[in-house]
Amino acid sequence: MDNKLLRFKEVEEGYTARQAINEAKRCLNCKIPQCVKGCPIENNIPAFIHQISMGNMGNAMEIINEKSNLPAICGRVCPHEKQCEGHCVMNKKGAPIKVGKLERFAADFDSSIGLFHEKITPKTRGKVAVIGSGPAGLTVAGDLARMGFNVVIYEKEAELGGVLLYGIPEYRLPKDVVRHEVDKIEALGVTFITNCAIGTDITVDDMFNRGFDAVFIGSGTAIPKSLDIPGKESKGVIQSSYFLRMVSLYNNQSIGLDEVPVKAGDIVGVIGAGNVAMDAARTAMRLGAKSVSVYYHRTEADIKANRSEYLEAVDENVQFVWNASVKEFISNDGLLTAARISTPDGESVVPVDKMLFAVGSQPANRIVSTTTGIDVNDAGYVITRERPYGMTTRHGVFAGGDVVHTPQTVVLAMRDAKEVAKGIAQYVDAKKLLED
């Protein structure tokens, strides 16, 4: 195997069975569990941890599956320090229960031996199309399948997973983990149609003509934002989302290393300080960059990235320049060679081979522009209503996740999607009642 591929091996090691049971035994089983309040999807954390403490992994998974469709993923990428673990009463002693690692252990244990098998609910309640297979799409599909709906997921890529597969680096979220979670959704009776771009190959109107009772748009934010900086058209100024996608394809051995835009020995800059910026910076280091510097216009206290991701980037020798703004990209024959940086100490020109934008993203308009009756706000996000929750301005079309809200974490997209699934069920039930 390519040595560079080895550098993308998962950083965080999971628990052994003994370690998981010992960690689970530390849980106090609080009468009013603050960890549950800190979990966006209100996972019954004390209950599944108690089952792990007794070695009942099947029971633990049954409890987890009541709330989460993607436990192996959430156990790895959720900002636990801000959510469940951040609310644990054991924080007073500086030793919160490692909820994320326990959830990951239970899910990985289940995947490795197929311990828990859900019964397939008869699909008699209605037919729903789901656009996109990221966290929101998979969550809606899983929840509706369990409710008795016939669900079909449409995905424009060759493989399902969305941002989970193409946007989060292998060292944080191994792609086989994503594939296992997708397989579990398929096992619920969900059908997948890949290599199908909505708005090009098929429209929302086509879906209704094919007998779908409702359509869910969970296409995320596909268009990366940029900054109006002179010289941004220089070759070497790259979107982090594109960079991470190409690295994902390389790790999957779908493309060669020569197609990855960052090369060994490059001096790399990153603009932004969210999780995508940390992913881009740490990925560039793994590809053998000579140096990686993150430029952020605010201070360390203001970063949007998970604290743990930032600290790991520091440990991996990523440099951070605070209160810094990139004023100009300097090129030679169109090729990026340097950037003019402004800091409180003044302006300076620094050499750079590649500069990666990580300043957010916004929805594409391909689906909305080919469908009548769906309104968006000034920023391009789909407008939805509270009753039934998640329905757009067109009856029967629902939306959730990042296409409705500004980009969020995986679990927040899941929380929203779970509420939308309830709204879809209410709508379809009412529609069929009126028809009858």
Buried (B, 14 or more C-beta within 10 A) or exposed (E): EEEBBEBBEBBEEBBEEEBBBEBBEEBEEBEEBBBBEBBBBEBBBBBBBBBBBEEBBBBBBBBBBBBBBBBBBBBBBBBBBBBBBBBBBBBEEEEBBBBBBBBBBBBBBBBEEEBBEBEEBEBEBBBBBBBBBBBBBBBBBBBBBBBBBBBBBBBBBEBBBBBBBBBBBBBBBBBEBBBBBBEBBBBBBBBBEEEBBBBEEBBBEBBBEEEBBBBBBBBBBBBBBEEEBEBBEBEBBBBBBEBBBBBBBBBBEEBEBEEBBBBEEBBBBBBBBBBBBBBBBBBBBBBBBBBBBBBBBEEEEEBBBBEBBBEBBBEBEBBBBBBBBBBBBBBEEEEBBBBBBBBEEEEEEBEBBBBBBBBBBBBBEBBBEBBEEBEBEEEBBBEBEEEBBBBBEBEBBBBBBBBBBEBBBBBBBBBBBBBBBBBBBBBBBEBEEEEE
